[in-house]
């Protein structure tokens, strides 16, 4: 880690206890390691959420571009779903 910026963060008592417990258990060498891993996981989760959001937007646009629905509203959609479920039984 050649570029390290020192920061001070305020944690709730519960979060601070979790960090200390992780270090005391030997799972991590320091509180900084705990926070770095948490931030890496947060960054990964955010990337996945952004990708999912972008995919939903793409699918929404694709659906709109495909033309009008064959259903007149949510009640018609639910009715079709019920009909299909009954047909499977």
Contact map, one row per residue, 1 for C-alpha under 8 A:
11110000000000000000000000000000000000000000000000000000000000000000000000000000000000000
11110000000000000000000000000000000000000000000000000000000000000000000000000000000000000
11111000000000000000000000000000000000000000000000000000000000000000000000000000000000000
11111100000000000000000000000000000000000000000000000000000000000000000000000000000000000
00111110000000000000000000000000000000000000000000000000000000000000000000000000000000000
00011111000000000000000000000000000000000000000000000000000000000000000000000000000000000
00001111100000000000000000000000000000000000000000000000000000000000000000000000000000000
00000111110000000000000000000000000000000000000000000000000000000000000000000000000000000
00000011111000000000000000000000000000000000000000000000000000000000000000000000000000000
00000001111100000000000000000000000000000000000000000000000000000000000000000000000000000
00000000111111110000000000000000000000000000000000000000000000000000000000000000000000000
00000000011111110000000000000000000000000000000000000000000000000000000000000000000000000
00000000001111111000000000000000000000000000000000000000000000000000000000000000000000000
00000000001111111100000000000000000000000000000000000000000000000000000000000000000000000
00000000001111111110000000000000000000000000000000000000000000000000000000000000000000000
00000000001111111111000000000000000000000000000000000000000000000000000000000000000000000
00000000000011111111100000000000000000000000000000000000000000000000000000000000000000000
00000000000001111111110000000000000000000000000000000000000000000000000000000000000000000
00000000000000111111111000000010011000000000000000000000000000000000000000000000000000000
00000000000000011111111100000010000000000000000000000000000000000000000000000000000000000
00000000000000001111111110000000000000000000000000000000000000000000000000000000000000000
00000000000000000111111111110000010000000000000000000000000000000000000000000000000000000
00000000000000000011111111111110010000000000000000000000000000000000000000000000000000000
00000000000000000001111111110000000000000000000000000000000000000000000000000000000000000
00000000000000000000111111110000000000000000000000000000000000000000000000000000000000000
00000000000000000000011111111000000000000000000000000000000000000000000000000000000000000
00000000000000000000011111111000000000000000000000000000000000000000000000000000000000000
00000000000000000000011111111110110000000000000000000000000000000000000000000000000000000
00000000000000000000001001111110100000000000000000000000000000000000000000000000000000000
00000000000000000000001000011111110000000000000000000000000000000000000000000000000000000
00000000000000000011001000011111111000000000000000000000000000000000000000000000000000000
00000000000000000000000000000111111100000000000000000000000000000000000000000000000000000
00000000000000000000000000011111111110000000000000000000000000000000000000000000000000000
00000000000000000010011000010111111111000000000000000000000000000000000000000000000000000
00000000000000000010000000000011111111100000000000000000000000000000000000000000000000000
00000000000000000000000000000001111111110000000000000000000000000000000000000000000000000
00000000000000000000000000000000111111111000000000000000000000000000000000000000000000000
00000000000000000000000000000000011111111100000000000000000000000000000000000000000000000
00000000000000000000000000000000001111111110000000000000000000000000000000000000000000000
00000000000000000000000000000000000111111111000000000000000000000000000000000000000000000
00000000000000000000000000000000000011111111100000000000000000000000000000000000000000000
00000000000000000000000000000000000001111111110000000000000000000000000000000000000000000
00000000000000000000000000000000000000111111111000000000000000000000000000000000000000000
00000000000000000000000000000000000000011111111100000000000000000000000000000000000000000
00000000000000000000000000000000000000001111111110000000000000000000000000000000000000000
00000000000000000000000000000000000000000111111111000000000000000000000000000000000000000
00000000000000000000000000000000000000000011111111100000000000000000000000000000000000000
00000000000000000000000000000000000000000001111111110000000000000000000000000000000000000
00000000000000000000000000000000000000000000111111111000000000000000000000000000000000000
00000000000000000000000000000000000000000000011111111100000000000000000000000000000000000
00000000000000000000000000000000000000000000001111111110000000000000000000000000000000000
00000000000000000000000000000000000000000000000111111111000000000000000000000000000000000
00000000000000000000000000000000000000000000000011111111100000000000000000000000000000000
00000000000000000000000000000000000000000000000001111111110000000000000000000000000000000
00000000000000000000000000000000000000000000000000111111111000000000000000000000000000000
00000000000000000000000000000000000000000000000000011111111100000000000000000000000000000
00000000000000000000000000000000000000000000000000001111111110000000000000000000000000000
00000000000000000000000000000000000000000000000000000111111111000000000000000000000000000
00000000000000000000000000000000000000000000000000000011111111100000000000000000000000000
00000000000000000000000000000000000000000000000000000001111111110000000000000000000000000
00000000000000000000000000000000000000000000000000000000111111111000000000000000000000000
00000000000000000000000000000000000000000000000000000000011111111100000000000000000000000
00000000000000000000000000000000000000000000000000000000001111111110000000000000000000000
00000000000000000000000000000000000000000000000000000000000111111111000000000000000000000
00000000000000000000000000000000000000000000000000000000000011111110000000000000000000000
00000000000000000000000000000000000000000000000000000000000001111111000000000000000000000
00000000000000000000000000000000000000000000000000000000000000111111100000000000000000000
00000000000000000000000000000000000000000000000000000000000000010111110000000000000000000
00000000000000000000000000000000000000000000000000000000000000000011111100000000000000000
00000000000000000000000000000000000000000000000000000000000000000001111100000000000000000
00000000000000000000000000000000000000000000000000000000000000000000111111011000000000000
00000000000000000000000000000000000000000000000000000000000000000000111111111000000000000
00000000000000000000000000000000000000000000000000000000000000000000001111111000000000000
00000000000000000000000000000000000000000000000000000000000000000000001111111100000000000
00000000000000000000000000000000000000000000000000000000000000000000000111111110000000000
00000000000000000000000000000000000000000000000000000000000000000000001111111111000000000
00000000000000000000000000000000000000000000000000000000000000000000001111111111100000000
00000000000000000000000000000000000000000000000000000000000000000000000001111111110000000
00000000000000000000000000000000000000000000000000000000000000000000000000111111111000000
00000000000000000000000000000000000000000000000000000000000000000000000000011111111100000
00000000000000000000000000000000000000000000000000000000000000000000000000001111111110000
00000000000000000000000000000000000000000000000000000000000000000000000000000111111111000
00000000000000000000000000000000000000000000000000000000000000000000000000000011111111100
00000000000000000000000000000000000000000000000000000000000000000000000000000001111111110
00000000000000000000000000000000000000000000000000000000000000000000000000000000111111111
00000000000000000000000000000000000000000000000000000000000000000000000000000000011111111
00000000000000000000000000000000000000000000000000000000000000000000000000000000001111111
00000000000000000000000000000000000000000000000000000000000000000000000000000000000111111
00000000000000000000000000000000000000000000000000000000000000000000000000000000000011111
